[in-house]
Amino acid sequence: MVGNSKRRLAQFAADHGVDEEAAELLSAQEEMARMATIGKWGDRWFRHPISDMREPEKSVCWLTDIDPAKSDPVKLKHQRDHHALLHLKATVTAVDRFFSFFMRVRRGLTLAERGIVSASAERRLWFGKNAYHPAVLVKVLSIFRTYFNYCEVGQDGKTPAMRLGLAKGPSLWRTLCTSAQSSRLDAERVRRLLW
């Protein structure tokens, strides 16, 4: 599917005598002209012309299009180009990254694991590894979040704290623990640091 999409885009670029970037914009404008109205609300859906491994058959619905069409032909063309580029940029990759983190928390921490359905106990859930008091899970999640934000390095070589300008470099977990212990921070200050 992705290979077909790339071949179609290359053929489209060759047919129109443009590079791939311009071909993406032109194919997006053609798709915008063909957008179908679906559902009782009359939402207009844009079929993304370029397939991606993460989003192979992506469709986009722009729900907040409040920009009235321009009357000047030059401004109208610029507006349509801008709208086509916005449709091309639509993605749920950032959401997937968030849910990937969520899944790592749920699968990585036994306290956050889902309950197991017991076949012999009338399909009741068994929470054998879960915390008996929710405050315990809150504390463990605070530790996990601190580790993730200050210690775990992403593909770009930075931690989330570095990307936000909160840290100059990745921290060692040992350093975070010993600095909190050596400065004898009270419990309230430690709680604020973790949150």
N, C-alpha and C positions, 0 to 999 in steps of 0.2 A: 504494500500500500504506500509506504513512504517512498520506495524506489519509483513507483508509477507517478507519484506526485512530482518528484524531482525531474523525471523524464518529461512529463507534461509541461512543467515550468520551463525547462530548457528548450523544448519545441516552441512554446509560446514566445520565448525571447527571440529565437531564431526567426520565427514568422514575422515578428514586429520589428526586428532589427534593433533590439535594445538589450541592455545588460540584465542580469537576473534581478537586481533590485528594482529596476524600472518595470520589469515583467511582473514582479510581485504586486506592485502598485496597480498596474493596468488590469491584471487578473482580479484583484480585489475590487476595482471599480466596476468591472463587468459583473462580478458576483453581487455587488450592491444593487445594480440595475435589475438583477433577477431575484432579489430577496422575496421570499414567500411570506405571506401573512398566515400565521398559524394560531389556532385557539380562539376562545371566545373574546379575548381582550384585543385581538388583532395585532399581536406582537409580530414584528418583522424580523425574520431570522436570516442571518448571513452565514452561508456555508463557507468555512475557511478554505481557500484554494490550495494551501500548502499543508500537507500532512506531516506530523511529527511523531516520533516514537512514543512520547508521553501522551499526546492528544491526537490520535490518528484520524478521527472523523469529527473534528471540532465544528460546532455551530455557535454563533454569537448572537445574542439579542441585546440591543442597546436600548435600555429602558428609560434613560434620562436624556433623550435627544430633544432638547428644548431650543436648539439653535435654529431660528427661522432661515429659510433659504434666502441667499443674497440676491438682489436684483441686478447688480453689476456683473456682467459675464466673467470678468477677470476674478472678482472676489468669489463668485460662485464656483469657478474651477478650483481656486485655492481651498475653498471650504470642502469641496468634494474630495480633493486629494487628502486633506487633513482627516476627514472622516474615514476614508479608506485606510490610512495609516493607523488610526486608532483601532479599527476593526482587526487589522493584522497583528497588532500588539496584544490583543486580548488573550489571556492565558490564566490557568488555575495552578501554574507551577508553584507559586508562592504558597498557596493553600496546601498543596501536596507536601511541600517541605514542612509546614507546620504540623500536618497530620503524621508525617514521618517521625517528627520529634515526639508527638503524642503517643504513637505506637511504641517508640523506644522506651518511653516512661512506663507504659502499661505492661509491656512484655519484659522489660528489664528489671522492674521492681516487683518482687513477689507480693508485696503489700497492695499493689495496684492491679494485680491480676484479676481477671473475671472469675466468678465462681464456677465450680464444676457441677454439671448436672449429674445427679446420682440416679442411676437406673433402678436401684433397689429401694429407693425412698420416695416413690411416687413423683419423680421428676423434680424434687426439691433441689435447690442450689446448696452446695457445700462451700463455704468460704474458709477452708482450713488454713490458708496462708495469709489471710487478710488480717489487718490490725483490728483489735477488739475495740479500740478507742480511736476515733477519727483524728484526734490531735497527733497521734503517732505518725499517721500517713502524711499529715501536713508538714511535720518536721522532716521527714524523709524526703518529701518533694522539695522542700527548701534547700536541702543539701544537694539534691540532684540538679536543681535549677542553678545553684551557685557553681557547681562543677561545670555544667554545660556552658554557662555564660562566660566564665573566667578561665577555664582550663582546656576545654575541648576545641581544637583547631579545625577549621573548615578547609575546603579545597583551596581557598584563596590564601591560606596560611594565617588567618586571623580568627580570633574568637569573636562571638557576638559583642562582648564588652569592648573589644578593640574597634570594631566597626562603628560603635556608637561614641567612641572617644572616651570611654570610661577607664580604659587600661592601655598601657603602652606596649604590653606584650603578654603572651600567655602566662598564666600563673601555674605553679605547681600546687597540687592539692595540699601537700604538706605545708607549704608556705602559708596558704590561707588559714589552715588550722592552727599553726603555731603563732601566727601574728595575732589571731583573735585571743589565743590563750595567754601569750606573753604580755599583751597590753591590758589584760584583765578587764575586758569590756563587760559591762553588766548585761544581763539577759535582754533588756529592752533594746539596747544598741545593736546587739548581735541580730535580734529579730528584724530590726529595720535594715541592717546590711543585707540580710538574706532576702528580704522582700523588696 
